[in-house]
C-alpha cells in the first residue's frame, strides 16, 4: 500500500569509540526533529553488515578500521512536512552542525529523500 509518508535515509561511518557521543548527539537531534513534527527518528548501528564484492554499506562509506556503519531514517507525514521540518531544524540554534564537533566524518555520510512505496 502506497502512502503519502516521506522518509529521509542516512548512512554514515562512526568511530566505534564515538558511539556513545553519537547516541547523545542523535538523541538531541531526534528530539528536535520530533518537536517540529517528524513522526519517527530511528538510528541503527551495524551488527551483521559485511563488506561486499561489488557494493555494501562498508564500501559505500569507505569504512575505516575501528569504525562502524550507522543506518538512520526519519519519517514524515509528507514531502511538504519534511521540507518544512528540515528547514526549521537546520535553523534551530540548539542543534550545532559544526563539522569539527560532530562525532562522525560528515564527508562520508550520504542521505536522500524517499517516497514510501510500500508500508505494511
Residue, then its C-alpha position, 0 to 999 in steps of 0.5 A: x500500500x502506497x502512502x503519502x509518508x516521506x522518509x529521509x535515509x542516512x548512512x554514515x561511518x562512526x568511530x566505534x569509540x564515538x558511539x556513545x557521543x553519537x547516541x547523545x548527539x542523535x538523541x538531541x537531534x531526534x528530539x528536535x526533529x520530533x518537536x517540529x513534527x517528524x513522526x519517527x527518528x530511528x538510528x541503527x548501528x551495524x551488527x551483521x553488515x559485511x563488506x561486499x564484492x561489488x557494493x555494501x554499506x562498508x564500501x559505500x562509506x569507505x569504512x575505516x578500521x575501528x569504525x562502524x556503519x550507522x543506518x538512520x531514517x526519519x519519517x514524515x507525514x509528507x514531502x511538504x512536512x519534511x521540507x518544512x521540518x528540515x528547514x526549521x531544524x537546520x535553523x534551530x540554534x540548539x542543534x550545532x552542525x559544526x563539522x569539527x564537533x560532530x562525532x562522525x566524518x560528515x564527508x562520508x555520510x550520504x542521505x536522500x529523500x524517499x517516497x514510501x512505496x510500500x508500508x505494511 
